[in-house]
Amino acid sequence: MKEKKDLFRMIPSVDEIISMDEIKKFYKMTSHQNIVECIRKVLEEIRSLIIQLPEQEISHFKISQEELIQAISQKIKKKNELSLCSVINATGVVLHTNLGRALLSEEIKEALWSVASQYSTLEMNVETGKRGSRYDHVEELLCKLTGAESAIVVNNNAAAVTLVLSALAKEQKVIVSRGELVEIGGSFRIPEVMEQSGAHLVEVGATNKTHIKDYENAIDENTGALLKVHTSNYRILGFSESVSSKELVGLARKYEIPALEDVGSGVLIDLSNYGLSPEPTVQSIIEAGMDIVTFSGDKLLGGPQAGIIIGKKKYIEKIKKHPLNRAFRIDKLTLVALEATLKIYEEGENVIQRIPTLRMLIENKEILYDKAIKLKIAIQKNVTNNFYVEIEESCSQVGGGALPLEELPTYVVSIWSDSYSVNEIEEKLRNFRKPIFTRIFKQRIFFDVRTIVENDIEEIAQAMKLICKEKIRR
Ligand SMILES: *Cc1c(COP(=O)(O)O)cnc(C)c1O
């Protein structure tokens, strides 16, 4: 009768393992210390497996050398990789916050690396040889594109809103509609941001309806600003009404207080011309007279993570001087990526094709269908006959708290199998050397072709090949 202590004795020593040829080859890739650490971890996992093993299974327990080597090899390879790495997004969610939101344009690659790896003009005025401002690199561009007088950029839009409220309305009342007390994922909530900034929230109106007189009735000598928040990730439909930017500006002028708007997902191109639902463009909000407008760099703008603040010079000056601005300061990599992205808009040619986010959003159906056919053929070539592959129509999402109700008609390649559950396939794809994220729908795996690129097709096919092989070996 085998006992657990016999099983513990079967575990090979670190020295034994390290002298195996299959493990020795990793010395080319990483250090002795890393290899030993990975071996120890795997051996520890085996020990805890044995500890948890039910009595009746003790006699069947084996440690196969092949599996042991494979587990250690995988650990070493994994350790050698960066944890933050690129993945394949086959979910069809274009602005997927957990997968990094907007993709930068390929053409800004060189500018980014050049500034990253060399000294730069970050805060240097080349003409005068004197200290410059990091905001100079984007301020003029932002003003030109949006019609604003002045601009400044910070780390993200959450920081932008906090900074604006802090600089312009600290210890004063800020009036917001009850229909616009937005929560964005990851703990951004208007009431809490307000509290942090030191401004006092005054809620007016009802959830479904707020009228201009609701704002007006709440104004007193202690009112620091009127704030409009774009309900970027939800909509109030039916019996509802909100005050337009223009109306709010009119009221703010009458009482000589600033009108602020957090538009969330700033879009510079009217996408309704391309079949998407209308969203106010940043230019239209500036044109309505808003004193300050804030929006994200990595939502519909299609740039890097950033918070963009544009508006009247007198307010921007105040914001620039606020001590929090130093804490929210944008870094040089973001700044160069933002400048290069804005330049694409400024040039104005083929903008939609050159900004990946916009291209994916309005990709035409023939292109999507062609991609689906290519993917289907590539997968079919690589899977065994216990897998089924089909092209289906479905809907992609914009994501990232933008156009929440929009359903973008798309094609997906769907797969399912007799020998695997969809959850098993999903997990294996997610753990592939280049992780693949998919959508599960009605017991099938969906690869939405909207968010995958040409190069992903072969990679997905390879992953499927590997999954099929594993099953046969079992
Ligand atoms: C997304 C969003 C934010 C937060 O922007 P981040 O860039 O993610 O910090 C704030 N307000 C609104 C209305 C948003 O849609």
The ligand as a Tripos MOL2 file, in Angstrom:
@<TRIPOS>MOLECULE
LIG
   15    15     1     0     0
SMALL
NO_CHARGES

@<TRIPOS>ATOM
      1 C1        -14.3400   57.8480  -20.0400 C.3       1 LIG1
      2 C2        -14.8840   59.0200  -19.3280 C.ar      1 LIG1
      3 C3        -14.1670   59.6020  -18.2810 C.ar      1 LIG1
      4 C4        -12.8550   59.0540  -17.8030 C.3       1 LIG1
      5 O1        -11.8930   59.1960  -18.7820 O.3       1 LIG1
      6 P1        -10.4650   58.4390  -18.6310 P.3       1 LIG1
      7 O2         -9.6860   58.9510  -19.7980 O.co2     1 LIG1
      8 O3        -10.7800   56.9880  -18.6900 O.co2     1 LIG1
      9 O4         -9.8880   58.8380  -17.3300 O.co2     1 LIG1
     10 C5        -14.7090   60.7070  -17.6490 C.ar      1 LIG1
     11 N1        -15.9050   61.2050  -18.0260 N.ar      1 LIG1
     12 C6        -16.6360   60.6670  -19.0410 C.ar      1 LIG1
     13 C7        -17.9620   61.2600  -19.3810 C.3       1 LIG1
     14 C8        -16.1410   59.5560  -19.7200 C.ar      1 LIG1
     15 O5        -16.8430   59.0140  -20.7140 O.3       1 LIG1
@<TRIPOS>BOND
     1     1     2 1
     2     2     3 ar
     3     2    14 ar
     4     3     4 1
     5     3    10 ar
     6     4     5 1
     7     5     6 1
     8     6     7 2
     9     6     8 1
    10     6     9 1
    11    10    11 ar
    12    11    12 ar
    13    12    13 1
    14    12    14 ar
    15    14    15 1
@<TRIPOS>SUBSTRUCTURE
     1 LIG1         1 GROUP 0 **** ****
